[in-house]
Amino acid sequence: MTAEESEPRPGARALFGAAGRAAGMVWQAARAHVVAYVAAVVVTAAIPVAVAWLTREVLDRVSRPDRTGAGLLELALALAAAGGALVVATQAGEYLRGEVDRRAALRGKDELFAAVGAIPGLAPFEDPAFLDRLRLGELSAGHPGRLVDTTLSTIRSTLTVAGFVGSLALISPIFTAIVLASAIPALLIEVRLSRQRAGMLWRIGPVERRRMFYSTLLSTVDAAKEIRLFDLGGFLRGRMLAEQRTADAARRRMDRREVLVQGGLAGSAAVVAGAGLVWAILAAGDGRLGVGDVAMFIAAMAGVQASLGTVVGAGVMAYEHLLTFHHFVAVVTAAPDLPVPAAPRPLPALRRGIELRDVWFRYSPDHPWVLRGVDLTIPVGQTVALVGRNGGGKSTLVKLLCRFYDPTRGSIRWDGVDIRDVPPAQLRSRIGAVFQDFVSYDLSAAENIAVGDLAVADEHRIAEAARDAGVHDTIAALPRGYDTMLSRSFKATAADDDDREAAAGVLLSGGQWQRVALARAFLRRDRDLLILDEPSAGLDPEAEHQVHSHLRTLRAGRTSLVISHRLGAVRDADRIVVLAGGVVAEDGRHSELVAAGGGYAQLFARQAAGYRDEGVAVAG
Ligand SMILES: Nc1ncnc2c1ncn2[C@@H]1O[C@H](COP(=O)(O)OP(=O)(O)OP(=O)(O)O)[C@@H](O)[C@H]1O
């Protein structure tokens, strides 16, 4: 499905809903500022009309044959005061506009990311349409105040138009009607243009995300090694610029269309204004209009046209913001990707075990089956090792146990309770895990461990978990110990210049990071189920031996699922389960599987042979 096909076209109801939500958000975020801003807007709208009337009065008095000068000083002072008030109100309005936008943006981002954080599963993050929507939603969450701003601009200009229309109608009702009527096609054309612009922004969404992907690759350390060694800079830059050109071409087409249309509208407005001017001058020549009337007519004509232009422009801008803001609304009001039970059942501590019953799974109807009827029990207090070829579905099974996805068929039961019937957060609070692709956070060492359980992590528990994972000494030796930043992209705030060396972040090695990830899981050691997906992949043999011996002690009597390609490391598990072809192909203790002489036995023999060397004797 292309982005164009799936381009969302919100109806009037959805847009009204979005407008209400934006207004509510801005009001909640900055009530006093909104009130002050509205006051400033009303003042700036009223002053030009007042100035036009005062000017007319001055000109009429000055041009009267019986000129006495009476009241001129007051009028001049009133004009000066109006000018001063306009300056103050304009500046105050500018400041208030920024402040309303900032406060509303803070609230908008809070709402957006709270909603994103509350998405129970992973599927939306793999859905391009959702990612496009999220990008546009974030864009508009950054400036929800703009919607109010453009709406107020529309109101302000409408007030100014109303004021000038009254003045203009007194002098020439016909021209008033012509000027007003000429705004209607302009409005319709602009609305159409803004719908096209919103459609264009949606269509270039995937292009923009790809461009960002390439620019991030080029500018962060993650890919820097390969880019340099494989000399990929030119290739990736070319791709990035190609995406940029595609987006630019779409924007250019839109800009050209707008230039043509706006030019046409401005031209027709100039014709109307010119005709009005000719009429007014001729009427003045005939004595039908006085000097003040002509000045008023010119000011009112220009005022009405300019304000009408702003009304149309700002109104259309508000409409355009609404079209973008409705992506924000769609994200924050999206139904959960995993069905939430209407009456969730509490999840008691594990007493019997976890059972997968005929579990089938594929990532989407467009993807192949990964699991094709897995039957597996993880009894309480036992360690089950899951082994199998790359791509066999081991990590997928872990994701299902954590309910990041639901099985396409079959069920997973926790002491007989289907995990779809309990709140996902409750299920996850009972699980500790090290994922194969664990995250290295750009945070301090202490924080990198604490994220395992922020509620309980204190200095003592963090150090204890680090000790268990064999990484305490490494961290303690860092320039700022546990406060050292484990990133070179950010610096810890240095107390003074002498402390700069200590403030610089450090990078850990792959194996050291692996241990930090383990420490994170050890913070959750008291959980009912411990999942370790390749916990020793990056460790040296000595460290692997230590970690596995420690894990053995830690796992004793606990329920755990361990995934590893190093069969020697899991041979002591209570049960070893071989996943092949999407099903459980073998299941038993190490000795049983070896005796059975199946795939596991062959794989184990091959790995063992790789380590056998007649000339080396291993001590201990
Ligand atoms: N998010 C995803 N979307 C689509 N397909 C996926 C996704 N994650 C994994 N797969 C596919 O599912 C299959 C199983 O992957 P999985 O990561 O579960 O295998 P694994 O047994 O853990 O492999 P390994 O031993 O290499 O870690 C693979 O074919 C993979 O391409």
Ligand as a Chemical Component Dictionary entry (heavy atoms), coordinates in Angstrom:
data_LIG
# 
_chem_comp.id                   LIG 
_chem_comp.type                 NON-POLYMER 
_chem_comp.pdbx_formal_charge   0 
_chem_comp.three_letter_code    LIG 
# 
loop_
_chem_comp_atom.comp_id 
_chem_comp_atom.atom_id 
_chem_comp_atom.alt_atom_id 
_chem_comp_atom.type_symbol 
_chem_comp_atom.charge 
_chem_comp_atom.model_Cartn_x 
_chem_comp_atom.model_Cartn_y 
_chem_comp_atom.model_Cartn_z 
_chem_comp_atom.pdbx_ordinal 
LIG N1  N1  N 0 9.837  -7.625  13.842 1  
LIG C1  C1  C 0 9.863  -8.567  12.876 2  
LIG N2  N2  N 0 9.116  -8.415  11.763 3  
LIG C2  C2  C 0 9.130  -9.352  10.789 4  
LIG N3  N3  N 0 9.875  -10.475 10.857 5  
LIG C3  C3  C 0 10.641 -10.661 11.944 6  
LIG C4  C4  C 0 10.693 -9.719  12.999 7  
LIG N4  N4  N 0 11.547 -10.172 13.937 8  
LIG C5  C5  C 0 12.014 -11.351 13.500 9  
LIG N5  N5  N 0 11.465 -11.658 12.306 10 
LIG C6  C6  C 0 11.671 -12.884 11.546 11 
LIG O1  O1  O 0 11.241 -13.961 12.356 12 
LIG C7  C7  C 0 12.115 -15.065 12.220 13 
LIG C8  C8  C 0 12.555 -15.525 13.610 14 
LIG O2  O2  O 0 13.375 -14.524 14.172 15 
LIG P1  P1  P 0 13.912 -14.632 15.647 16 
LIG O3  O3  O 0 14.652 -13.395 15.960 17 
LIG O4  O4  O 0 12.823 -15.031 16.553 18 
LIG O5  O5  O 0 14.928 -15.859 15.503 19 
LIG P2  P2  P 0 15.981 -16.436 16.551 20 
LIG O6  O6  O 0 15.725 -17.891 16.669 21 
LIG O7  O7  O 0 15.972 -15.653 17.817 22 
LIG O8  O8  O 0 17.327 -16.184 15.747 23 
LIG P3  P3  P 0 18.832 -15.948 16.265 24 
LIG O9  O9  O 0 19.343 -17.270 16.736 25 
LIG O10 O10 O 0 19.532 -15.527 15.036 26 
LIG O11 O11 O 0 18.807 -14.920 17.320 27 
LIG C9  C9  C 0 13.240 -14.643 11.319 28 
LIG O12 O12 O 0 12.994 -15.174 10.042 29 
LIG C10 C10 C 0 13.141 -13.132 11.270 30 
LIG O13 O13 O 0 13.477 -12.637 9.997  31 
# 
loop_
_chem_comp_bond.comp_id 
_chem_comp_bond.atom_id_1 
_chem_comp_bond.atom_id_2 
_chem_comp_bond.value_order 
_chem_comp_bond.pdbx_ordinal 
LIG N1  C1  SING 1  
LIG C1  N2  SING 2  
LIG C1  C4  DOUB 3  
LIG N2  C2  DOUB 4  
LIG C2  N3  SING 5  
LIG N3  C3  DOUB 6  
LIG C3  C4  SING 7  
LIG C3  N5  SING 8  
LIG C4  N4  SING 9  
LIG N4  C5  DOUB 10 
LIG C5  N5  SING 11 
LIG N5  C6  SING 12 
LIG C6  O1  SING 13 
LIG C6  C10 SING 14 
LIG O1  C7  SING 15 
LIG C7  C8  SING 16 
LIG C7  C9  SING 17 
LIG C8  O2  SING 18 
LIG O2  P1  SING 19 
LIG P1  O3  DOUB 20 
LIG P1  O4  SING 21 
LIG P1  O5  SING 22 
LIG O5  P2  SING 23 
LIG P2  O6  DOUB 24 
LIG P2  O7  SING 25 
LIG P2  O8  SING 26 
LIG O8  P3  SING 27 
LIG P3  O9  DOUB 28 
LIG P3  O10 SING 29 
LIG P3  O11 SING 30 
LIG C9  O12 SING 31 
LIG C9  C10 SING 32 
LIG C10 O13 SING 33 
# 
